[in-house]
Amino acid sequence: MSAVSAEAVTGGVRTGPEAEPRPRGGSGEAAPLAPRARLLPSLAAVYRAQLSRARVARIPLLFVATFQSVGIMILMRGVVDGGDEARAVVAGSSVLVVAFVALNLLAQYFGQLRAGGGLDHYATLPVPPAAVVLGAAAAYASFTVPGTAVTAVAGSVLFKLPLTHLWVLVAVIPLSGAALAGLGAALGLLAPRQELATLCGQLGMSAALLLGVLPAAHLPAVLGLARDLLPSTYGVEALARCFDARPDWLAVAADLGVCAAVGVVSLAAATWAYRRAAVR
């Protein structure tokens, strides 16, 4: 009996440590898990998805934003002849298109997403929270490019301002868009109700209209302080300086630097707000 193996005694069934099943293939190792999604590929995927979704739904609103800004410039043409006031009106009206889409519409979108349970869908996806916020913000900001360019060109022709340095819009649009989109996303995610998110977006756009389009010299001291705190102000200032015959490029770079810093802070705040809203 001792000469008979334990395998024969048990009817060919192995017992003990050797009885544990092994994966097919004979490697003896567990199958590796899928790699964690990286930020940049996830960001690109969310951006494409948001861009495709907003292409149909947001184009009419972009037309409204552009028509609104051009209409404001036509109205202001009756009381402003030229000089610094004309530069402020054109620059403020151009950046207002960015505020309408990146701040107002994005606040409404994230407010609706939170109220309708859409955040639960994004929470199940293997993407970092920053990719969701940055992808949506970049998609909405991208839709402001044609409207802002049309408004700036139309305003320059209307007020007889030079078109030479309008290439600075290449920096003004994304930096202003990042700052305003981060603010809009944070407002939409932090608002306890969808109606409050819509209200906050409307108030933010109204502030950009009042404090951005009207010349700073005509504002009271209190509103002047509020204007300095508004993220879009520095994009307006940078664009307004570029209508000079010889722009102060150092001041333009400083304004754009402030815009970039505010954009980083506001997008970080929006990412934190997304994490907070997704786990509640």
C-alpha positions in Angstrom: 0.0 0.0 0.0 2.8 2.3 0.7 4.1 1.8 -2.8 0.8 3.1 -4.2 0.8 6.8 -4.7 -1.7 9.1 -3.0 -3.1 9.9 -6.4 -4.1 6.3 -7.0 -5.8 6.0 -3.6 -7.9 9.1 -4.2 -9.1 7.8 -7.5 -6.7 10.0 -9.5 -7.7 13.2 -7.8 -4.9 15.2 -6.3 -5.1 16.5 -2.8 -3.1 19.0 -0.8 -1.2 22.0 -2.2 -1.0 20.5 -5.7 -4.8 20.3 -5.8 -5.2 24.0 -6.5 -6.3 24.8 -10.1 -3.9 26.4 -12.4 -4.7 28.8 -15.2 -4.7 27.2 -18.6 -1.5 27.8 -20.4 0.7 26.4 -17.7 2.2 29.8 -16.6 0.8 29.7 -13.1 0.4 33.5 -13.0 -2.9 35.5 -12.7 -3.9 37.4 -15.7 -2.8 41.1 -15.4 -5.4 43.8 -15.0 -6.0 46.4 -17.7 -3.8 49.4 -17.4 -5.2 52.5 -15.8 -6.5 55.1 -18.2 -4.0 57.9 -18.7 -5.0 61.6 -18.6 -4.2 62.7 -22.1 -5.9 59.8 -24.0 -8.9 60.1 -21.7 -9.0 63.9 -22.3 -8.9 63.4 -26.0 -11.8 60.9 -25.9 -14.0 63.1 -23.7 -13.2 66.1 -25.9 -14.2 64.3 -29.1 -17.4 63.0 -27.5 -18.4 66.4 -26.2 -17.5 68.1 -29.5 -19.7 65.7 -31.4 -22.6 66.1 -28.9 -22.4 69.9 -28.8 -22.0 70.3 -32.6 -25.7 70.1 -33.3 -27.1 71.4 -30.0 -24.9 74.4 -29.5 -24.4 75.9 -32.9 -27.7 77.9 -32.8 -26.7 79.3 -29.4 -23.3 80.3 -30.7 -25.1 82.2 -33.5 -27.2 83.9 -30.8 -24.0 84.8 -28.8 -22.3 86.3 -31.9 -25.4 88.2 -33.0 -25.8 89.6 -29.4 -22.2 90.8 -29.3 -22.4 92.4 -32.7 -25.7 94.1 -31.8 -24.1 95.5 -28.6 -21.3 97.1 -30.7 -23.8 98.6 -33.1 -25.7 100.1 -30.2 -22.5 101.5 -28.6 -21.5 102.9 -32.0 -24.0 105.7 -31.4 -22.3 106.9 -28.2 -18.7 105.9 -28.8 -16.7 107.5 -31.6 -13.2 106.0 -31.1 -10.1 106.0 -28.9 -9.8 103.8 -25.7 -13.6 103.5 -25.4 -14.0 102.0 -28.9 -11.1 99.5 -28.1 -12.8 98.5 -24.8 -16.2 98.0 -26.5 -14.8 95.8 -29.3 -12.5 93.8 -27.0 -15.3 93.3 -24.4 -17.9 92.3 -27.0 -15.5 89.7 -28.5 -14.7 88.1 -25.2 -18.4 88.2 -24.3 -18.9 85.4 -26.9 -16.5 83.3 -24.9 -18.3 84.1 -21.6 -21.7 83.2 -23.1 -20.6 79.7 -24.2 -17.7 78.8 -21.8 -19.3 80.2 -18.7 -23.0 80.4 -19.1 -23.7 77.2 -21.2 -21.1 75.1 -19.4 -22.6 76.0 -16.0 -26.0 75.0 -17.3 -24.6 71.8 -18.8 -23.0 70.6 -15.6 -26.0 71.6 -13.5 -28.2 69.5 -15.8 -25.7 66.7 -15.7 -25.7 66.6 -11.9 -29.5 66.9 -11.6 -30.2 64.2 -14.1 -27.7 61.7 -12.7 -25.3 62.0 -15.6 -22.4 62.2 -13.3 -23.0 58.6 -12.3 -22.4 57.6 -15.9 -19.0 59.4 -16.0 -18.1 57.9 -12.6 -18.3 54.4 -14.0 -15.9 55.2 -16.8 -12.2 54.5 -16.3 -11.2 58.1 -16.9 -9.6 60.6 -14.4 -12.0 63.3 -13.1 -9.7 66.0 -14.6 -10.2 64.5 -18.1 -14.0 64.9 -17.8 -13.8 68.5 -16.7 -11.0 69.5 -19.1 -12.5 67.7 -22.0 -15.9 69.3 -21.6 -14.4 72.8 -21.0 -12.1 72.5 -24.1 -15.0 71.4 -26.3 -17.3 74.3 -25.2 -14.4 76.8 -25.5 -13.6 75.5 -29.1 -17.1 76.6 -30.2 -16.3 80.2 -29.3 -13.5 80.5 -31.9 -15.6 81.5 -35.0 -18.0 83.7 -33.1 -15.2 85.6 -31.3 -13.2 86.1 -34.6 -16.3 87.3 -36.5 -17.1 89.8 -33.6 -13.6 91.1 -33.4 -13.3 91.7 -37.2 -16.8 93.2 -37.4 -16.1 95.5 -34.5 -12.7 96.6 -35.9 -14.4 97.5 -39.2 -17.3 99.3 -37.4 -15.1 101.4 -35.2 -12.3 101.7 -37.8 -9.7 100.0 -35.7 -6.6 98.3 -37.1 -6.8 94.6 -37.9 -3.1 94.0 -37.9 -2.7 92.4 -34.5 -5.9 90.4 -34.3 -3.7 87.3 -34.4 -3.5 87.7 -30.6 -6.9 86.0 -30.5 -5.0 82.8 -30.9 -3.9 83.3 -27.3 -6.8 85.3 -25.9 -9.5 82.7 -26.9 -8.0 79.6 -25.2 -6.8 81.4 -22.1 -10.0 83.3 -21.5 -11.9 80.2 -22.4 -10.0 78.1 -19.9 -10.6 80.7 -17.1 -14.3 81.1 -17.8 -15.0 77.4 -18.6 -13.4 76.4 -15.3 -15.6 79.0 -13.5 -18.7 77.8 -15.3 -18.1 74.2 -14.6 -17.4 74.9 -10.9 -20.7 76.9 -10.6 -22.7 74.1 -12.3 -21.2 71.4 -10.1 -21.4 73.2 -6.8 -25.0 74.6 -7.3 -27.4 72.4 -5.2 -30.1 72.7 -7.8 -30.2 72.9 -11.6 -32.1 76.2 -11.6 -29.4 77.8 -9.4 -26.7 76.6 -11.8 -28.6 78.3 -14.7 -29.0 81.4 -12.6 -25.3 81.5 -11.7 -24.3 81.1 -15.4 -26.6 83.9 -16.4 -25.3 86.2 -13.7 -21.7 85.4 -14.7 -22.4 86.3 -18.3 -24.2 89.5 -17.2 -21.1 90.5 -15.2 -18.9 89.9 -18.2 -21.2 92.0 -20.3 -21.4 94.9 -17.8 -17.8 94.9 -16.6 -16.2 93.9 -19.9 -18.0 96.0 -22.6 -18.3 99.2 -20.7 -15.1 101.3 -20.6 -13.3 100.9 -17.2 -12.9 104.7 -16.8 -16.7 105.1 -16.7 -17.3 102.5 -13.9 -17.6 103.4 -10.2 -14.8 102.3 -7.9 -16.7 99.4 -6.5 -17.5 98.0 -9.9 -13.9 98.7 -10.9 -12.8 96.3 -8.1 -15.3 93.7 -9.3 -13.9 94.1 -12.8 -10.4 93.3 -11.6 -11.7 90.0 -10.0 -13.5 88.9 -13.2 -11.4 86.3 -15.1 -12.4 87.6 -18.5 -11.1 91.2 -17.7 -7.5 90.3 -18.5 -8.4 88.8 -21.8 -10.3 92.0 -22.7 -7.4 94.1 -21.6 -4.9 92.1 -23.7 -7.1 92.3 -26.8 -7.8 96.0 -26.3 -4.1 96.8 -26.1 -3.6 95.1 -29.5 -5.7 97.8 -31.3 -2.9 100.4 -30.6 -0.6 101.3 -33.4 2.3 100.1 -31.3 1.0 97.7 -28.6 2.8 97.3 -25.3 3.6 93.6 -25.7 4.9 93.3 -22.2 1.6 94.4 -20.8 -0.2 92.1 -23.2 1.9 89.2 -22.0 1.3 90.1 -18.4 -2.5 90.1 -19.0 -2.4 86.8 -20.7 -0.2 85.4 -17.9 -2.9 86.4 -15.4 -5.5 84.8 -17.6 -3.5 81.6 -17.7 -3.0 81.5 -13.9 -6.7 82.1 -13.3 -7.5 79.3 -15.8 -5.3 76.8 -13.9 -6.9 77.7 -10.6 -10.5 77.7 -11.9 -10.0 74.3 -13.7 -8.5 72.8 -10.6 -11.5 74.1 -8.6 -13.9 72.6 -11.2 -12.0 69.2 -10.9 -12.4 69.3 -7.2 -16.1 70.2 -7.5 -16.6 67.3 -9.9 -15.0 64.8 -7.5 -17.2 66.2 -4.7 -20.4 66.0 -6.8 -19.6 62.5 -8.1 -19.3 60.8 -4.7 -22.5 62.4 -3.2 
